[in-house]
Amino acid sequence: MKYPTRLLAPFFFALFAFLFLPPASWAKSPPEQPNIIFLLADDMGYGDLGSFGSKIIQSPNLDQLATEGMKLTQCYAASPNCSPARTGILTGRTPYRVGMYDFARFEALHVPTDETTVAEKLKSAGYETMFAGKWHLSGDYYSGKQPYPGDHGFDHWLANATNFGKDAKGFLRNGEPVEQVEGWMSEVVVDEAMDWIDQRDKDKPFFANLWFSEPHTPVLAADEFRALYPEDKIASHLEYLAHSGGPTVKRRNVLKNADLYFGCVTMLDHHIGRLLTYLDEKGLTENTLIVFTSDNGPEHRTPTAFGSSANLSGAKGHMHEGGIRVPGIVRWPGQVEAGSVNEEPINGTDWLPTFCAAAGIDPTSSKPLDGTNTLPALVDQKELDREVPLFWWLWHARGGFETAMRIGDYKLLATMVPQKDPGNINDAVQPEDWSILKFIKEAELSRFTLYNLVKDPAEQNNLATSQPKRFKRLKNRMVALYEEIQAEGPDIDMYRKPRN
């Protein structure tokens, strides 16, 4: 008997999926390739959303997203600093392997085109791709000599070099200057995304990568959002903030600007809510995987720094948890259980292999990945089996430690040596006769401390002496990984400043 080809097609697809697709991609019934939207806040603290414990900040849309999806209680940024964190998201690799040694304040810093990005991977699988928002992955953004989003796999893009405010200048759209965009920060990004989704090829899945500027400086908010935070409501929250974030420098003794910060977070939530409503109206919600997170912990040094690290030590720029642990929310109807909470550690480097698994493609390329596919945790609540430990490194980190590694419940921190002023809780400084690059490429690790993050999330009880066998094993693993990354990182002239 002959069977019509169209009737055999489902059988052959199922056979192909069984034999070749990653197990996590068909742990439940195999979905069609989902649309993927990645939402990245800037400098949002772990405790800055209602769903993550804030008693004052109103974030109804992101809280609802968490109710409809999964809350990640141990979600990490790839770095406690902006540009390296974004590099980890884009490439799935520890940013120091790529050469993003700092935020893009030096002209030479950029993501090379020989790195394979998540946009390129998804594009190869038939996705249409777009980027909108803060790029900050180029120290020489406007010269055209370094890669733009379009050179890294994004079909359509609207990007600013760094942070931007209301009615901002400095944007490029697909390589062409935009004299001025009109609107608030998150408003512009969401409008661009919705316009693009309307105009895209409807026969293809899409990947929208939206990197907001809120609540980074300049901290701005429309009056309607600031008005939600009168002084009588703010005062009690300032007391809460004064006891969060560990040994960070805060300006918590004044009410001025607090309503600005809180309103800024609520404004971001509002415009994300517009995007979620749009997806509902367009019938796109059911087959769209959404991730929301932040690039690092909250700023703590400026007059508008009112972000919260909750009960964690440290803030932006620190290797303690407050610098790298961030809010994380995932919604994928039919795959991720609504209203669920996941305590598995998930890092910014994990999103590339995770999105590849959701799309049914191999995440590997010619360079080693540090991230892992997290769908077993997100879809089936399984523990992840990592080949490479979670690892963070920032040469000028604050708090006295420049590197951190997590394996299981345990986290190890260490200091780069030699230093001009060892153990200084402010930004680390290399010896006077060393360049920054020499410091990165030749410094060794010292002054290790060990913590159990499940029992001690505030990192107050150093276990290095009481658990000597574990300490030695983790120390050896950390040094080996550090030296591996140190050897792979490219040589870059770190002292060349960006053009004006």
C-alpha positions in Angstrom: 0.0 0.0 0.0 1.3 3.5 -0.8 0.8 6.2 1.7 0.5 9.9 0.8 3.7 11.8 1.5 1.9 14.4 3.6 0.7 11.6 5.9 4.2 10.2 6.4 5.7 13.6 7.2 4.7 13.6 10.9 6.1 10.1 11.3 9.5 11.1 9.9 9.6 14.3 12.0 8.8 12.4 15.2 11.6 9.9 14.3 14.0 12.7 13.6 13.1 14.4 16.9 13.6 11.1 18.8 17.0 10.4 17.3 18.6 13.8 17.0 17.0 16.6 19.1 18.3 17.3 22.6 16.3 15.4 25.2 15.2 18.5 27.0 13.6 19.8 23.8 11.1 16.9 23.9 10.9 16.2 27.6 7.2 17.1 27.3 5.4 16.9 23.9 7.7 18.4 21.3 6.6 22.0 20.8 7.0 23.9 17.5 9.9 26.3 17.5 8.8 29.0 20.0 9.2 32.7 19.5 11.7 33.9 22.0 11.8 37.3 23.8 14.6 38.2 26.1 14.1 41.2 28.4 17.1 42.7 30.1 16.9 45.3 32.8 19.9 47.4 33.7 21.2 47.6 37.3 18.0 46.1 38.8 18.6 44.6 42.3 17.5 41.2 43.4 14.9 42.7 45.7 13.5 45.4 43.3 10.3 43.6 42.3 7.2 42.8 44.3 7.6 39.1 43.3 11.1 39.1 44.7 10.2 40.7 48.0 10.0 44.5 47.5 7.5 45.9 49.9 7.2 49.3 48.1 8.0 49.0 44.4 4.9 48.3 42.3 5.7 45.8 39.5 2.3 44.3 38.6 3.1 43.1 35.1 6.4 41.4 35.9 4.8 39.9 39.0 2.0 38.6 36.8 4.6 37.2 34.4 6.1 35.3 37.4 2.7 34.0 38.3 2.1 32.8 34.8 5.6 31.3 34.6 8.6 30.4 36.8 10.5 32.5 39.3 14.2 31.8 39.4 15.4 32.5 42.9 19.1 31.8 42.1 19.4 33.6 38.7 22.8 35.1 38.0 24.2 37.7 35.7 27.4 36.7 33.8 29.3 39.5 35.5 28.7 42.2 38.2 29.3 44.8 35.4 27.4 45.8 32.3 29.4 45.0 29.1 30.9 41.7 30.3 27.4 40.5 31.5 26.0 41.3 28.0 28.9 39.5 26.4 28.1 36.4 28.4 24.4 36.5 27.3 25.3 37.0 23.7 28.0 34.3 23.4 27.3 31.8 26.1 30.9 32.3 27.2 32.6 33.7 30.2 33.3 37.3 29.0 37.0 37.2 29.8 37.4 34.4 27.2 36.0 36.9 24.7 38.1 39.8 25.8 35.4 42.0 27.4 37.5 42.8 30.4 35.5 45.9 31.5 32.5 47.9 30.6 33.1 49.5 27.2 35.0 52.5 28.5 38.1 51.6 26.5 38.1 52.0 22.7 39.5 48.5 22.0 36.7 46.6 23.8 34.2 44.8 21.7 32.8 41.4 20.8 34.8 40.1 17.8 32.9 38.7 14.8 34.6 35.4 15.2 32.4 34.8 18.3 29.2 32.9 17.6 26.2 34.7 19.1 22.7 33.5 20.1 21.2 35.6 17.3 23.4 33.9 14.7 22.5 30.5 16.1 18.8 31.1 16.0 19.0 32.8 12.6 20.6 29.6 11.3 17.5 27.7 12.6 15.1 29.9 10.6 14.4 32.6 13.1 14.0 36.3 12.3 16.0 38.3 14.8 15.9 41.8 16.2 17.6 43.9 18.8 16.5 47.1 20.5 18.0 49.1 23.4 21.3 49.6 25.1 24.2 47.8 23.2 27.3 48.8 25.2 29.4 46.1 23.5 31.7 48.5 21.6 34.2 50.9 22.9 34.3 52.7 19.5 30.6 52.5 18.6 30.1 55.3 16.2 33.2 54.9 13.9 31.8 51.9 12.1 35.1 50.0 12.7 33.7 47.6 15.3 30.7 45.2 15.0 27.2 46.4 15.3 24.2 44.2 16.2 23.7 43.5 12.5 27.2 42.0 12.4 26.2 39.6 15.2 23.1 38.1 13.6 20.4 40.6 14.2 18.2 41.2 11.1 16.8 44.5 12.5 18.3 46.7 15.2 17.9 50.0 17.0 20.7 50.5 19.4 22.4 53.2 21.5 26.1 52.9 22.5 25.3 53.1 26.2 22.6 54.4 28.6 19.9 56.7 27.2 17.2 58.9 28.6 14.0 60.4 27.5 13.8 61.7 23.8 17.4 60.4 23.4 19.9 61.0 20.7 22.7 58.7 19.7 20.7 55.8 18.3 21.5 53.9 15.1 18.9 51.9 13.3 20.4 49.3 11.1 23.5 51.3 10.8 21.9 54.6 10.0 21.8 57.5 12.5 18.5 58.4 14.1 18.5 62.1 14.9 16.3 61.7 18.0 13.9 59.1 19.3 10.8 60.3 21.1 9.7 58.8 24.4 10.9 57.3 27.6 13.6 54.6 27.6 11.6 51.5 27.8 8.8 53.0 25.8 11.1 53.4 22.8 12.4 49.8 23.1 8.9 48.3 23.3 7.5 50.4 20.5 10.4 49.2 18.2 9.8 45.6 19.1 6.0 45.8 18.4 6.5 47.6 15.1 9.1 45.0 14.0 6.9 42.0 15.1 4.0 43.5 13.1 6.2 43.7 9.9 8.2 40.5 10.2 7.8 37.3 8.1 4.8 35.6 9.9 5.9 32.2 8.6 9.1 32.3 10.7 9.6 32.2 14.5 11.2 35.3 15.9 13.8 36.3 18.5 13.5 39.7 20.0 16.4 40.8 22.2 15.3 43.9 24.3 18.0 45.5 26.5 16.5 48.3 28.5 18.3 51.2 30.1 16.2 51.2 33.3 16.9 51.6 36.2 20.5 52.6 35.3 21.5 56.3 35.5 20.2 58.6 34.2 17.3 57.4 36.4 14.2 59.0 34.9 10.5 58.4 35.3 7.3 60.1 34.1 5.5 62.1 36.8 2.6 59.5 36.9 5.0 56.8 38.1 6.8 59.1 40.6 3.5 60.0 42.0 3.0 56.5 43.2 5.7 56.9 45.8 4.9 59.8 48.2 7.2 60.4 51.1 5.0 58.7 53.7 5.2 55.5 51.8 8.9 55.7 51.1 10.3 56.3 54.6 9.7 52.8 55.9 11.3 51.3 52.8 14.4 53.3 53.3 14.9 51.6 56.6 14.6 48.3 54.9 17.2 49.3 52.3 19.6 50.5 55.0 19.9 46.9 56.2 20.2 45.2 52.8 23.2 44.8 50.5 25.9 44.2 53.1 28.9 46.5 53.2 28.0 48.8 50.3 28.1 52.5 50.3 24.5 53.9 50.2 22.8 57.2 50.4 19.7 56.0 52.3 19.3 58.9 54.8 17.5 61.2 52.5 14.2 60.8 50.7 15.2 62.9 47.7 15.3 60.8 44.4 13.9 57.7 46.0 10.5 58.2 44.2 12.5 58.7 41.0 14.2 55.3 41.3 11.0 53.4 42.4 9.0 55.2 39.6 11.7 54.2 37.1 11.3 50.5 37.9 7.5 50.8 37.7 7.7 52.6 34.4 9.8 49.8 33.0 7.2 47.3 34.3 4.4 49.4 32.7 6.0 49.3 29.2 6.8 45.6 29.5 3.1 45.2 30.4 2.3 46.9 27.1 4.4 44.3 25.2 2.7 41.4 27.1 -0.8 42.8 26.3 0.3 43.2 22.6 1.3 39.5 22.5 -2.0 38.5 23.9 -3.9 40.6 21.3 -1.8 39.2 18.5 -2.3 35.6 19.6 1.4 35.1 20.2 1.5 34.4 23.9 1.0 30.6 23.8 4.1 29.9 21.6 6.4 32.6 23.0 9.2 31.9 25.5 9.9 35.0 27.5 12.9 35.5 29.9 13.2 38.6 32.1 16.4 39.3 34.1 19.0 42.0 34.9 22.6 42.6 33.7 23.9 42.9 37.3 23.0 44.0 40.8 21.9 47.5 41.9 24.0 50.6 41.8 24.9 51.9 45.2 27.1 54.9 44.8 25.0 57.6 43.1 22.3 59.9 44.5 19.6 57.9 42.8 20.9 54.5 44.0 17.9 53.0 45.8 18.0 49.5 44.4 17.9 46.6 46.8 20.0 43.4 47.1 17.5 42.1 49.6 19.3 39.9 52.2 22.4 39.5 50.0 25.8 41.1 50.5 27.2 43.5 48.0 25.8 45.3 45.0 26.8 46.2 41.4 30.6 45.6 41.0 30.8 43.1 43.8 31.6 39.4 43.6 29.3 38.9 46.6 25.8 37.7 45.7 24.3 41.2 45.6 26.5 42.0 42.6 25.6 39.0 40.5 22.3 37.4 41.8 19.4 39.1 40.0 15.7 38.6 39.4 14.9 35.9 36.9 11.5 35.1 35.4 10.7 32.6 32.6 7.3 32.1 30.9 6.7 29.4 28.3 3.0 28.2 28.3 2.7 24.5 28.1 6.3 23.9 28.9 7.2 25.8 32.1 4.8 25.3 34.9 2.8 28.4 35.8 3.4 29.7 39.3 6.5 27.5 39.9 9.6 28.5 41.7 13.1 27.1 40.8 16.1 27.2 43.0 18.6 25.8 40.5 21.5 28.2 39.8 21.2 29.7 36.3 23.7 32.1 34.8 23.7 34.6 32.0 25.9 32.4 29.9 23.2 29.7 30.0 20.7 31.6 27.8 22.4 30.8 24.4 22.4 27.0 24.9 18.9 27.2 26.5 17.4 29.1 23.5 19.2 26.7 21.1 17.7 23.7 22.9 14.2 25.3 22.7 14.7 25.9 19.0 15.9 22.3 18.5 19.5 23.1 17.4 23.0 22.3 18.6 24.5 25.2 20.6 28.1 24.3 20.0 30.5 26.1 17.8 34.3 26.3 17.3 34.9 27.9 20.7 34.1 26.4 24.1 30.8 27.3 25.8 30.6 27.9 29.5 26.8 27.9 29.7 24.6 24.9 29.7 21.1 24.1 28.5 18.7 24.9 31.4 15.6 23.4 30.0 15.8 20.3 32.2 15.5 22.6 35.2 12.9 25.0 33.6 10.7 22.3 32.1 11.2 19.3 34.3 12.6 20.8 37.6 15.7 18.7 37.3 19.1 19.4 38.7 21.6 20.6 36.0 24.7 18.7 35.2 27.3 21.3 34.4 30.6 20.6 32.6 32.0 24.1 33.5 31.3 25.6 37.0 29.7 29.0 37.3 32.5 31.5 37.2 32.8 35.3 37.5 35.8 37.6 37.1 36.1 41.4 37.1 39.6 42.8 37.5 38.5 46.0 39.3 35.7 44.5 41.4 34.7 46.1 44.7 34.5 44.3 48.0 38.0 42.9 48.1 37.4 39.9 45.7 37.8 39.8 41.9 36.8 36.2 41.1 34.1 33.9 42.2 33.1 30.3 41.4 30.0 28.3 42.3 29.6 24.5 42.3 26.4 23.1 43.8 25.6 24.9 47.1 29.2 26.2 47.5 30.8 29.4 46.4 34.5 30.3 46.4 35.9 33.8 46.2 39.5 34.9 45.6 41.6 38.0 45.2 44.0 38.8 42.3 47.5 39.4 43.4 49.7 41.4 43.5 47.7 44.6 44.0 48.6 48.2 44.8 46.4 48.0 47.9 45.5 44.3 48.6 42.1 43.7 50.2 40.8 47.2 49.6 37.0 47.0 49.6 36.9 49.7 46.8 37.8 49.0 43.2 40.9 46.8 42.9 44.0 48.5 41.6 46.9 46.8 39.8 50.5 47.6 40.9 51.8 50.9 39.7 54.2 49.4 37.2 51.6 47.0 35.7 49.2 47.7 32.9 45.6 46.5 33.2 46.2 43.8 30.7 49.3 42.6 32.5 47.2 42.4 35.7 44.6 40.4 33.9 47.0 38.1 32.1 49.6 37.5 34.9 47.9 38.0 38.3 47.5 34.9 40.5 44.8 34.1 43.0 45.0 34.4 46.7 42.9 35.0 49.9 40.3 32.4 49.1 37.0 32.2 51.1 34.3 29.6 51.0 30.6 29.9 51.6 27.5 27.6 51.6 25.0 29.8 49.8 22.0 27.7 50.7 22.6 28.0 54.5 24.4 31.4 54.3 23.2 33.5 51.3 24.6 36.6 52.9 28.1 35.1 52.9 29.0 35.7 56.5 30.5 32.3 57.5 33.8 31.5 55.9 34.1 27.6 55.7 37.7 27.5 54.4 39.1 26.2 57.7 36.2 24.1 58.9 35.8 22.2 55.5 39.5 21.8 54.4 38.9 18.9 51.9 36.1 20.7 50.1 38.0 23.9 50.2 41.1 22.4 48.7 39.1 20.6 45.9 37.2 23.8 45.0 40.4 25.9 45.2 42.2 23.7 42.7 39.2 23.7 40.3 39.0 27.5 40.5 42.7 28.1 39.9 42.6 25.7 36.9 39.6 27.4 35.4 41.0 30.8 36.0 44.3 30.0 34.3 42.4 28.4 31.4 40.4 31.6 30.8 43.5 33.7 31.5 45.3 31.9 28.7 42.4 32.1 26.2 41.6 35.8 26.7 42.9 38.0 23.8 45.6 40.6 24.2 44.0 44.1 24.1 45.4 47.5 24.6 43.3 48.4 27.6 44.4 52.0 27.9 43.0 53.3 24.6 40.1 55.6 25.6 36.9 55.8 23.5 36.6 58.7 21.1 34.4 61.6 22.1 
